[in-house]
Amino acid sequence: MVIIITMEEIVDEKVAKTITNYKQWMIGTTMPQGQVLTKPSFTEHPERNYDLRNSVIKRYLQHEDQTYGINLGWTDDGSEATGKKVARWFFARKGNAEGPLKYGEKIALGNGGKPSFLNYEHRTVGINLDYANDPPYEWMVLGGKIGDPVKTHDLVALYNVKCEECLIYFDRTRGGDIGWPTSQTWLGQISDAVWNEVRSKALAALLAAV
């Protein structure tokens, strides 16, 4: 007998045991409860622009200029009026197919105009994210049954398939207060960067002496 295991089942099995701790997000909390719908770009279907509220800090994630790291931050308050003002998040499906967003499918996560899309990319300081013009289909919404439609007001996790971690609230001294479960503080990141530089110079000196 041949047993076929789908990618969705692999992802579900890999993440299910720990995903509960990272269900920090609610999509479209300022809207009536219903299915979250995808769209190709920010300018299309403005009614499919959603607020993204974090249940830990109880505020909304938004585009915000930062001295360090990606330009993301939190609203000053968690009121419904504020949520409506920053409802600029959208979800793009590969091939531009529209319809309800489903748990476990790979999608692109965008905010506002170009560059819209959050893309995993290494940084020395701050979360390893940057903005991209082209949609990178590297995000999943998890926390419900794989294949079921995601609904507004659901408590969900935002999972990045490139780094295999969930986006969470993370208290930083530099940059926006977001991160991954394995994120380091600014001091830890700087310490690693200094150590890597020292190690690199030591290796170069050793090779030069041979």
PyMOL commands that set and color helices and strands:
alter all, ss='L'
color gray80, all
select helices_A, chain A and resi 7-22+46-48+80-85+94-96+186-209
alter helices_A, ss='H'
color red, helices_A
select strands_A, chain A and resi 25-27+37-38+52-54+59-63+72-74+89-93+99-100+107-111+117-120+129-132+139-142+155-160+165-169+178-179
alter strands_A, ss='S'
color yellow, strands_A
deselect
rebuild
show_as cartoon
